[in-house]
Amino acid sequence: MASPTWAELLLSIDDFPSALGKQPLSAEQVERLKSIANASSSYSGILNSGISAIGWSIAASADNEDFGIDANEVRNLGWLMQALGKLSHHLSDLHGEAVHRLQHCPRAESTRE
């Protein structure tokens, strides 16, 4: 199965059975949750590294008289950082919930012919 795209990760985890319920996960749902857990963890790492790099760049440019950042650019970077932080938080929650459901939801019996 191919890794999910950003759009596919930004789904509602409620589309899958609850870990508190008795409804089992189908084999397809298990594979999908595994893929979501792996991709959300990877994307979170990428976002966190990028946020760190942006922070370093802002700090470094503040001390550079030849290449400073004006107030409007700082404001825009602040809003970007806020949005990226929220996205990173969402991905972290998604990863945790996918792993939790994989560990605690019953699995559907596979039918053998």
C-alpha positions in Angstrom: 0.0 0.0 0.0 1.3 3.4 -0.9 1.9 6.1 1.8 -1.1 8.4 2.2 -0.9 11.9 1.0 -1.5 14.9 3.3 -5.1 15.1 2.3 -5.7 11.5 3.1 -4.1 11.9 6.6 -6.4 14.8 7.4 -9.4 12.6 7.9 -11.5 11.8 10.8 -10.2 8.9 12.9 -13.8 8.4 13.7 -14.2 6.8 10.3 -12.7 3.7 12.0 -14.3 1.6 14.7 -13.7 2.8 18.3 -11.3 1.0 20.5 -14.1 1.0 23.1 -16.6 -0.7 20.9 -17.0 -4.3 19.8 -17.0 -3.7 16.1 -13.9 -5.4 14.6 -11.4 -3.9 12.2 -11.4 -5.4 8.8 -8.1 -6.4 7.2 -8.3 -3.3 5.0 -8.9 -1.0 8.0 -5.9 -2.6 9.8 -3.6 -1.9 6.8 -5.0 1.6 6.5 -4.5 2.4 10.2 -0.9 1.0 10.0 -0.3 3.2 7.0 -1.8 6.3 8.7 0.3 5.7 11.9 3.5 5.4 9.9 2.9 8.3 7.6 1.7 10.7 10.4 4.8 9.9 12.4 7.1 10.6 9.3 5.3 13.8 8.4 5.4 15.0 12.0 9.2 14.5 12.0 9.5 16.5 8.8 7.3 19.3 10.1 9.2 19.5 13.4 12.6 19.7 11.6 11.2 22.4 9.3 9.8 24.4 12.1 13.2 24.2 13.9 14.9 25.4 10.7 12.5 28.3 10.3 13.2 29.3 13.9 16.9 29.2 13.4 16.6 31.3 10.2 14.5 33.9 12.0 17.0 34.1 14.9 20.0 34.3 12.6 18.4 37.0 10.4 17.6 39.2 13.4 21.3 39.7 14.0 22.1 40.4 10.3 22.0 44.1 9.6 22.2 43.6 5.8 19.4 41.0 5.6 16.9 41.7 8.3 13.3 40.7 8.4 10.6 43.5 8.5 7.7 43.4 10.9 5.2 42.2 8.2 7.4 39.2 7.4 7.9 38.3 11.0 4.1 38.5 11.5 3.6 36.2 8.5 6.2 33.7 9.7 4.5 33.8 13.1 1.1 32.8 11.5 2.9 30.1 9.5 4.5 28.7 12.7 1.2 28.7 14.4 -0.5 26.8 11.5 2.4 24.3 11.3 2.3 23.8 15.0 -1.4 23.0 14.9 -0.8 20.6 11.9 2.0 18.9 13.7 -0.2 18.5 16.8 -3.0 17.0 14.7 -0.6 14.5 13.1 0.7 13.5 16.5 -2.9 13.0 17.8 -3.7 11.0 14.6 -0.7 8.8 15.0 -1.5 8.1 18.7 -5.2 7.3 17.9 -4.3 5.0 15.0 -1.8 3.1 17.1 -4.3 2.9 20.0 -7.0 1.5 17.7 -4.6 -1.0 16.2 -3.7 -2.3 19.6 -7.1 -2.4 21.2 -9.7 -3.0 18.5 -10.7 -6.6 17.8 -9.8 -7.9 14.3 -12.3 -9.4 11.9 -12.0 -13.1 11.3 -10.7 -13.7 7.8 -12.7 -16.2 5.9 -10.9 -19.0 4.2 -12.3 -20.8 1.3 
